[in-house]
Amino acid sequence: MAEATTVERSSYVQSFKKLRIAKLINERPEFRKLRRKNTFWKEVSEAMAVRERIKDLLIRDPSHVVIDACSGKGFLTTLVGLMHPKTKVISVDIDEGADREHLKYLKNVEFINMDIMSEEFEKLVRDAGEKVILTGIHLCRDLSERFIELVNRYDNVKLAVLMPCCEGKFPREKYQFIIDELGVYEGWCCYLKDKFSQDLKVRIKRDKKVISPKNVVITAERES
Ligand SMILES: C[S@@+](CC[C@H](N)C(=O)[O-])C[C@H]1O[C@@H](n2cnc3c(N)ncnc32)[C@H](O)[C@@H]1O
């Protein structure tokens, strides 16, 4: 009951339900299995939060390439792939065993089995085109730091949206005030925000419309 109330309260869920693709995900057998997961609405809210932050750029210029780092089964990849059919979406994850059959039905989507810590991933980001959008939902510990490292390093990454997950090693003393006031997760997220290069426009927000306690979203924009 509490779960249902939380789901109903999320305006991302409400917005998703109004989309044409919500019907498609509900009805088409290749996507319907995504709905069977009991974490479905949480994933919807997370993916909608990220899509909300990249959609204006994609609507203006669909030629951006979206790289969804540590994509899991690829719900964000699916959402962006369906809503932006002219945009190429590359879904990257180290785990090749997960069921990603649904991605094969999306002509503009490619799954690549890869470690984001590797040289190959670095090359993938660097060579993906002049305009890249990097996304990462719930990247734990050094995966978030690696994400930021690549955003800082490659000028072709025009926009990055990161929702961090479990905290790694960081100088807690420096963020003690935030930790005391808001908790370790917020301290970790502020540390990550500070790791983005100074020439990027970085925003951080706890997005309460995301149904997950790990709901801080960091957005980094590179002026063209
Ligand atoms: C917490 S899950 C998040 C999945 C997805 N982004 C989501 O929100 O549903 C973390 C994902 O990171 C992937 N992963 C872990 N280490 C990785 C690495 N070094 N390179 C690429 N993917 C990795 C895991 O396989 C897993 O799918």
The ligand as a Gaussian input file, in Angstrom:
#p B3LYP/6-31G(d) Opt

LIG

0 1
 C       23.205000      -0.706000      -9.777000
 S       23.274000      -1.329000     -11.398000
 C       22.540000      -0.003000     -12.298000
 C       21.958000      -0.472000     -13.596000
 C       21.164000       0.567000     -14.365000
 N       21.929000       1.761000     -14.649000
 C       19.898000       0.876000     -13.628000
 O       19.824000       1.927000     -13.020000
 O       18.982000       0.047000     -13.645000
 C       24.964000      -1.200000     -11.805000
 C       25.338000      -1.770000     -13.150000
 O       26.710000      -1.497000     -13.368000
 C       27.270000      -2.574000     -14.060000
 N       28.732000      -2.512000     -13.875000
 C       29.434000      -2.743000     -12.740000
 N       30.734000      -2.552000     -12.941000
 C       30.877000      -2.169000     -14.248000
 C       31.991000      -1.822000     -15.062000
 N       33.223000      -1.796000     -14.558000
 N       31.771000      -1.493000     -16.356000
 C       30.520000      -1.509000     -16.872000
 N       29.425000      -1.830000     -16.154000
 C       29.600000      -2.144000     -14.848000
 C       26.611000      -3.798000     -13.459000
 O       26.706000      -4.918000     -14.288000
 C       25.179000      -3.277000     -13.276000
 O       24.396000      -3.576000     -14.407000

